[in-house]
Amino acid sequence: MSVTKVIKRDGTIVDFDLQKIIIAIGKANAAVEEAERLDEDRVRAIAAYVQRRDKNRLLVEDIQDMVERQLQEAGKFELAKAYIIYRYRRALVRKSNTTDESILSLIRNSNKDVMEENSNKNAVMASTQRDLIAGEVSKDLTRRVILPEKISKAHDEGVLHFHDMDYFIQPIFNCCLIDIGDMLDNGTVMNGKLIESPKSFQVACNVMTQIIASVASSQYGGQSVDVSHLGKYLRRSKEKFTKRAYEALGAGADPEIVRKVVDERLREELKAGVQTIQYQINTLMTTNGQSPFVTLFLYLRDGDPYIEENAMIIEEIIRQRYQGIKNEVGVYVTPAFPKLVYVLDENNNLTGGKYDYLTRLAVKCSAKRMYPDYISARKMRENYAGNVFSPMGCRSFLSPWKDKDGNYKFEGRFNQGVVSINLPQIGLIAHGDEDKFWKLFDERLQLCFEALMIRHNALLGVRSDVSPIHWQYGAIARLPKGAKIDKYLMDGYSTLSLGYIGLYEVTVAMKGKSHTTPEGKEFALRVMQHMRDACDRWKRETGLGFALYGTPAESLCYRFARVDKERFGTIKDITDKGYYTNSYHVDVREPIDAFSKFEFESAFQKISSGGAISYVEVPNMEKNLQALESVVKFIYDNIQYAEFNTKSDYCMVCGYDGEIVINDDNEWECPQCHNKDHAKMNVTRRTCGYLGENFWNVGKTKEIKARVLHL
């Protein structure tokens, strides 16, 4: 093996060029006396020495370190000094400007990595490009200036992944659960304007979506909203309509007539309010150039005084999601947001509960639109000290936390940031040697801890003025202007998440078999518990809310696999797929039925309490509603958080609802109307841990198609 690729300081990968080493030494040669110079043959020998390293790719810093050592070993200390000075001067030039090409390539629409990183951003639009340009500057400063060299190097080599570098230089956090109840009940302020508590359901829906958009503009991750807070506002509307009906019909009006009039008006308001939520979320554009990344939490709590109103709201939300939203050519499509999470409890788990009709409607919607996802209240209570609450928009979960009065609190809390560890790489290096594996594992977990502490320390001292909607007006807190946010970073109020990729692949690397086998499962559970123990230990030592986070990492599954394939080559069942299996999930190619998969993965969900979701792929879901209902019943008794996946393609020109094919010219093509415009197709694949959807830029290259079709 020899070096073929070089990782530059900005993270980009280029071909190894022997001549660049020769030129650099040549410039140092020119700066010293002739007696201190190396002849051309020796210079070329040093360049060849670097190229012969037993690695497929090297960091540019490592190459330069090797050259320095070779010059010193040759006794050319003055020349080595001149080379060091040359490196320093080049570093000064880089520090003055290192983002030209990445930014210009964005403007030219040729920066493929950045343009494809987020499927919900249209990277051609000027407003989105402003955010992406800022992101390139942030990534550059983070890698060169803010992060210690060992963390940057670990990120570049795929040891770990320091998430969201494109926002890291800003004093903002990842994702949150909005305290929407407080904001609606007690009012809020947006753009310096007081928004009082709504007097009706439709106004409450409008205010809620404005809050969502404002929150999304001042953080980089998802957000979740518990819609049960809207129930009281639907009742306010009902009371208002009842009062007006009696005013119009007289105090002695027939109560049945009044009821019918009120019911009709209330249904109209309910439909209009939910439509406001759906359309505003999908048409509002946040400051980062995309629709708000938001999840609606649909939960009917027994004992809720507004449970009937909330049942009506949930029903309307699901009905409108089932219908979809018309796109620019008038075809109903599945909106990416809001994501829906539906809670199964005793009152709706399809065993004779009062609200089973809502669950059947939810299953019907899942069959067509792949949402909602499902949470088992029963299993969640087991895992979270009797509590049931929403995941954050990024699907991570908060740890239980009590206020000074001993009451559990989840809304108004957040995640400070995420660092993920590459498990398969540890297994590939250890090659079956468990002593080596656990030693290296601990070293890399320590790196992850240090990286997470960098995230935490970056938020210390931040003042509430950076995002009034979060810190002053209720989304998280109601701090005075100028106050520090530090107390919300401490004592487990917010979380710091350790993510992980490839439990299946690391088990194959170490044991030669899947983690679904008895031996493999025993090892995989030890790996999981080791990470969980590390998070718990960090929490005890620091008092901070560390959590193990096993929710979908999307493109990271591909990045880690690509890095390791370049380093270790093609290895069966590990690097040969082009992606790693996300978190603890069963490999997509492994034959396993839905019930067995959920039952198996539930053991891993319990350990990965900072975030865990499992899924099964069900073909032809709209024709298998009865089977889906059986799976939903099983979810309630066996697994905390689950979803259905399927193939779901459609053409936005003719409305064809079937599989979009790849033609001989390597392009997506509708088999019905032969549309080839990728911007007018929706190609969705939710399998193997990659939850990408609404790929407006698919079909441009084989690489993208392989990603969407999962090889």
N, C-alpha and C positions, 0 to 999 in steps of 0.2 A: 504494500500500500504506500502511496505517496500523497503529498498534499496537492489537492486540486482546487480547494476553495479557501477564501480568506474572509473572516468576519470583521467588517470595518467597525469603527467606534460608534457609528450611528445604528449598528445592528444589521445593516444590509450585508448581503453575501455576494462576493464577486469572485471571478476566476483568479487562481493563483498566477502571478506574473513574475517569473524569475528576474526579468529585466529591471523591475522596480528596486529589488535589493541591490543589484549591481549599480544602478544609478545613485542610490542613496550612499553606498560606500564610496563611490567615485567622487561625490561632492565632499565627503569628509576627507578623502585623499587629497583633494585640491587645497584643503585648508591647512595642511601640515607640511613640514619639511620633507624633501624627497626621501631621506633616509627612513622616515617613519611610515612611508607609504607601502601598500601592498601591491604586488604586480597583478596584472589582469587575470592570470591563471588562478592565483590564490583567491581573488575576489569571486571569481566564478565558482571556485570550490566551496566557498562559504555559502553561496546562494544554492548550490546543489545539495549541500548538507541540510539546509533548511527544508528543501523540497522532499528529501528522502525520509522525513519524519514519518513514523508509523501512525499517521492520522490522516483522515480524509480532508479535514479542514482545521485551520488554526486562527486564533485571534491575532489581529495585526500587532497588538502589544507583545504577544508571545514570540512572534517572528523577530521583532526588534530586540527583545531580550536575548534571543539566541545569537543574533548577529553580534551584539555587544560582547557576549561571552567568548565567541570565536575570535574576535579581535584581541581580547585580552589574553586568551590562551596562546595566540600567535606572538605575544610579547609586544604588540603595537598599542601601548597604553595611551600615547598621545593621539593616535588615530581613533582609539575607542572614545577618548574624551571629545574629540571633534565630532564623532558620530552622535554622542550624547547631546552635544550642543545643537547639532542639526535636528535631532528629534525634538528638543525643547522648542526651537524656533518654529518647527512645523506644528507643534502643539499650540503655540500662541496663535498661529494662523487659523488652526481649526477652532480654537475657542472664540475667535472673532466671527467666524461664519462657518457653520457646518450643516446648514439645512437648505442651502440653495437648491440642490438637485431634487430633494424630496418634495419641496414646495412647488418648484416649477413643474415637476412631473404631475402633481395634483392639478395644477392649472391646465396642463396639456391632457388631462384625463388618462395618464399612462402609469400612474402609481397604483399598480394592481393590488398590492398587499393592503394598502390603506383603504382603497375604494371598496374592497370586498370584505373588509373587517366587520362591518355592521350592515346587515341586510335591510335595516329600517332607515338607513340614510341614503338619499340620492346624491351621490358624490359629484354629480355634474352641476347641481344647482349652486348658485353663487353663495346663498346663505349657508349651505352646508359646507362649502369649501372654506368659508371663513373659520368655521369650527375646526375643520380638519387641519388647516394651516396652523392654527393655534396649537392643535394637538401635536403636530410635528415639532414645533418649537419646544413644547413641554417635554416630549419624549427625549429630545436631544439634551436639554438642560438636566433632566433627571438622570440620564445615563452618564453624562460627562462630569457634572458638578455636584449633584445632590447625593446620589448613591455612592457608598464606598466602592472602591474598585472590585473587591471580591464579590459583592452582590451583583454589580453590573456584569462581571465575568460569568458568574453562575447563571444569570438570566440568559446571556448570549449562548452559553453552552448547553442550555436546556436542563440544567440541574434543578432550577426552579423557574417560576414565572412571576414577575412582579407586575400584577395586573394594573391596567388603567394608567400607564405612564403618561398618556396623552392628557390627563387632567391633574397629574400629581403636583404640579407646581402651584396649583390653586388651593386655597384653604377650604376645600369642600370634601365631603365624605361619599361613601358608596351608595347604599340604599336604605330605605326606611319604611316604617309603618306610620303613616300620617295620623296624628291625633285629630281626626276629622270631626269627632263628636264635640270636642272642646271648641274647635274653630266655628262650627255651625251654631252651637248653643250660645257661645260667648262673644261671637263676632271675631273679625280679623281685619287686617289692613293690607291692601295691595296697592303698590305704586303711590303710597302716601294717602290713599283714600280709605275711609272707614267703611267696612262692610258689616252691617248689623245682622243679627240672627234672622234668618228668613221667616216669612209668615206663611209660606206655601211650599208645596212639594216641588213645583217646577222651578221656583226661584232657588230652592235648596240645591237642586240638580245643577243649575247654572253656576251657582257659587262654587259648588264642589269641583266642577271641571275647571273653573278659573284657578282655584287653589292648586289643582293637579298640575296645570301648565306652569304656574309660578314656581312650584316646588321643583319640577323637572328642570327648570332653567338654572337652578343653583345647586345641583348635585349631579353625579355622573352615572348613578345606577337607577334601579327601578324603585317604585313606590307601590304600596298597597293601601287600599281603602276598604274598610268594613261598611258595607251598604246598610247594615242594620240600623245605623244612625239616621237613616232617611225615613224610617217608619213613622216617627213622631210628626214629621212634616207632611206626610201623606194624610195623617189623621187631622192635622191642622187644616188642610185643604178640605177634607170632608166636613169638618165642623163649620168652616166658612161657607161651603156650598149649602149645607143644611140651613144655616141661618138665613142665607139669601133666598132659599126656596120658600121658607115660611113667610119671609117679608113679601115675596111676590105673590104667593098663593093665599096668604092669610093664616092667622094663627090656628084656625079651625080646619086647615087643609087635611085631606085624607093622608095619614102617615105612609100608606103603601105607595101613593102617588109621589109623595115627597121622596121616599126611599128610591124609587125608580129614577126620578129626576137627578137626585144626588149621585146615584150609582153611575148613571150615564156620564155625568159631568166629571166624576172622579176618574172613570176609566179613560176619558179623553186626556185629563191632566196627567195620569200615570203614563200613558203612551207617549205624550209629548215630552214629559220629563226624562224618561229613559232614552228617548230619541235624542234629546239634548246631550245626555252623557255620551252616547255612542258617536254621534256626529261631531261634537266638539272635540272629543279626544282624538278623533281621526282626521280632523281638519286643522286643529290648532298646530302651529309650528313653534317649538321651543327655541331658545337661543342656541342650542347645539344642533339645529338643523334637522330635527326629526319630531315625530309625534311623541307625546309623553309615554314613557315605558311604565305602564300602570297595570295593576292587577286589582280586580274587584273580588272581595271575599264574600261569599254567599252562604250565610249560616243562620239557621232558625234555632234560636236558643229557647228551650223550654223555660218558662218563667218570664220571658220578655213581654212586657205589657203591650208592645206593638207587634207581636208575632204575626197577627193576621195581616196587618199592613205590609210587613216585610215579606210575607209569603206572596202577596200580590206583586211586590216590586221584583222579587227574584223571578217569578213566573214571566213577567214582562221582559226582563233583561234576557232571559234564555230564549224567549220567543223571537225577540229582535235579533239576537245572535244567530239563531237558526235561519232566519230570513237572509241575513247578510246585508251588505251595503252595496249600492250600485257604484260601479266605477265610471270612468270618463266616457265609456261607450254604452253605458246603461245595463251592463251585465252584473248580476248580484255576485259579489265575491266575499271571501272570508277576511274580515279586517284583522290585522296583526294585533291590535289593541282595542279595548282593554282585554287582558287575559282574565279568564274566569276560574275561580277555585270554589268548588261546591262541596259543602261539608255533609257527610253522611252521619246521622245520629239515630237514636231509637225511634224518632218520629218520622223518619223518611228512608229507612234502609231496606225498603221493598219487602218487609215482612208484616205488612198490615198497618203501618204507621199512617197517621193522619195526612202527612204530606208526601206520601209515596208518589202521588201524581206529579209532583215537581221533579222527583228523581227520574221518573220515566221520561219526562220532557227533557231533562238534562241528558239522559242517555241518547235520546233521539238527536239532540243537538250535537253531541260528541260524534255520533255516527256520520254526520254531514260536515261539521265544522271543526272537529277534533278538539273542541272545548265544550264544557269545562273540564278541568282536572278535578281529582277527587281526593278529599281528606277524610279519613276515618276518625271521628271524634273519640271513639272507643280506644283505638290504638294511641292516639295522640295524648289522651289523658294518662295512659300508662307511661309514656315517655317524657311528659312535661309536667309532672307534679299535679295532675288533675286538670290542667289548663287546655283550652282549645283556642287557637289564635291563628291569624293569617301568616303565611310566609311573606317575606318582603318581595318586592317586585322581581328580584334576581333569584327567587325561590330559596333563599337561605332563611334559616329560622333563628330567632333570638332565644337565648337561654332565659329560664324563669328568673325574675327579679322582683323584689318587694320594695315598696316605698317605706317611709319612716313609720307609717301606721300599720305595716304588715300586710298591705294589699298588693297582690300581683299586678304588675303593669307591663303591657306590651306596646300599646299604641303610644306614639311619641318617642319611640326608640329607633336605633339605627345601627348600621354596620360601618366601621371606620375604614375597612379595606380588606383586600384578599391577596394572599401569596399562595401559589400552588406548587406542590412538589411532584417531580417526575419519578414515579415508582419504578416503571420498567427499566429505566437507565441504571438504577441501583442494582437490579437483578442481573442485568446484562454484564455489569462490571464484576459482580460477585460470582457469577457463573456457578451457582449451586453451593458455594461455600457460605454457610450460614454465619459463621463467626465474622467473616469479612462483610457480609450483608448487614448485620445489625450494627457493626461499628460504623460503616459508611452511612447507614440510615441515620444514626444519631448525629453524625457530623453535619449531614444535610438538613436535618430538622433544626439544628442549632442555627444554621444559616437562615432558614425560614423564620425562626424566632427573631433574629436580628433584623431581618427585612420588615417584619410586621411591627417591630418596635420603631422602626424608621417612620412607618405610616402613622403610628400613634403620636410620636414626638412632633411630626409635622403639623398636627392639629392643636397641640398644646399652645396656649396663648392666643388662639384665634378669638376675635371679638364678634359679638352678635351682629355687628353692622354688616358683615360680609354677606349675610342672607337674612334680612329681616323676616321673611315669611317663615323661615325655619326657627330662628332663635328668639325673635321678639314677638311674633304674632301667632304662635300656637302650633305650627306643624310639628315641632319638637318641644319648644319651650316658650316661655314668656319672660325672657330676660330684659333688663333695662338696656338702653342704648349704651354701647361701649363696654358692656360686661363681657368677661371672658367665658368661654363655653366649657372650660376645663372640667367642671364637676360632672358633666354629661359624658366625659371620656373615661371616668373612673368607676371603680367598684362594680364592674359588670353591667352598668347601665346600657352601654353599647358594646358591640362585639368586634373582635378581630379574627378573621377567618383563615384557617389553614385548609386550602383546597388540595385535592389529590387526583391524579389521573392514572388509570391503567392497573387496577388491582388484578384483573384477569391476566394481563401480560406479565406482570412481575411474578405471579404464581407459576406461569408457564416457564419463565426464565429460571426460576429457582427449583421447581419441582417437576418440570417436564409435563405438567398436566393442568387442566382447568381447575379453577377454584370451586367448581360444582362437584368435583370428586371429593370423597371423604378426606384424603390427605391434603388435597389442595385447599379445601375449605378450612381445615384446621390451621394451615399456614396463613391463609388470607385473613382469618379472624384475628390472628396474632398481630399481623401487620396493622390492621384497623385499630385494634386495641392499643397498640404501641403509639399510634398517632394521637388517639384520644387521651391516653395517659400523659403524653407530652403537653397537650393543650391544657389538661387539668393541672399539671405541674406548673406550667407558666402562669396559670390563673392564680394559683396559691402564692407563687413567688412575687407576682407583681400587683395582684389585686385587680387585674384587667380581665375583660370578658373574652378570653380566647375560646374558639369553637372550631370543631371539625366540620368541614363544609363539603358535602358530596353531591352538589347539584350540577346541572349541565354546564360544561365549560366550552362547548361548541368548538370554535376554531383552535383552541389549545390542544384538543385531541389530535389535531393534524400537525400542529407545530412541533410538539414533542416527538411525534413519530417521525417527522421529516428530519429533525436534528439527529435522532438516534440512527436512522437508516443511513445517513451520510457518514456517521462515525463507525457503526458496527456492520454495515452492509445489510443485505436482505436475510432475515432470520424467520423461519417458518413460525406462523402463529403469533409473531411479535411485531416485527417491522414490515412484514410482507403485505399488510393490508392497506397501508397508507394512512392509517389513523390508529389511535389507541382507544380502547373501550373506556368510556367515561366512568369515573369513580369506581363503584363496586359492581357495576352492572354485568350481567351475563353477556358473553360475546354474542353478537347478533347472528353469527353463523351456527351457533350451537343449537341443536334441536331440543326445544323445551316448550311445554304448553304454558298458557298464561297463568294457570293456577299454581303450577310448580315454580314458575319464575318468581311470582310475587311471594310465595311462601319462603323460597330460598333467600330472596333479597331482603326480606323483612328483618332478618337477624343483623344485617349490615346497617339498615336504617337506624336501628336503635342506638348503635355505636356512633353513627355520624349525625349527632343531634343538631349540629349547626347547619344542616341542610341535607335533605335526602328526598329524591323522587325516583320512582320506578315506572316502567312503562312496558306495554306489550303491543306488538303490531297485530292488528286484526284486519284481514283482507275483506273487502266488500262490506264495510261496516253497516251501511244502510240496509243491507239484506240480512243482517245478523243481529237484529235488535234483541231478540230473546237471549242469544248467547252473551251479548254485552251486559244485559241485566244480570245474568248469572255471575259475570265477572265483578260487577259492582257490588253485589251481595257479598262476594268473597272478599273484596277489598275491605269492607267494613269490619270483618272479623279477623283479618290477617295482616294488613299492611297499612302504614300510616298515610302515605302520600303516593298517588298513582295517576297514570294517564293512559289514554289509548293513542296509538300511532297507526298510521296507514299511509298508503300512497293516495295523494289527492291532487290531481292535476286538472286544470281547466283552462280553456282558451277564452280570453276576454273579448275577442272579436265576435265569435259566433256562439259562445256559451257552451261549447262542447265540454262535457264533464267526463273525462276519461283520461287515459294515459297519453301525455305528450311524448312524441317519439323523437329520436335523433336520426336525421336523414343522412344520406351519403356524403353530404358536404359538411358533416359534423355540426349541424345546427338543430336547435329545437324546431319542430314543425307540428302544427295541428293536423291530425289525419283527416279532419272533417272539412275545414276551409283552407288548409295549407298555409295559414298564417305563420310567418317566420320571424315576426317582430318580437324579440324577447321581452320588450317592455309591455307587451299586451298578453303575456302568459303568466300563469302562476304555477310554479313547479315546486311541490312540497314533498319532502321526504323526512319523516321523523322516525329515524331508526338509528341503531348503533350508538346512541348517545348524542348524536348531532341533531339539534332541534332547529336548524335553519329553516326559514320559511319566507315566502314572498320574495323570491330572488329575481329582482327586476333586471339584473345584469347577467343572468345565466346564459349559457350558449355561446360565449365568446371563445372559450378555450377548452381543450380536453380536461385540463386540470379542474376547472370549475365543475364540469359535468361529472367528473369522477367524484367530486366532493358531494354533489347533490344526489347522485345515484348510488353513492357508497360502494363504488367498484362492483 
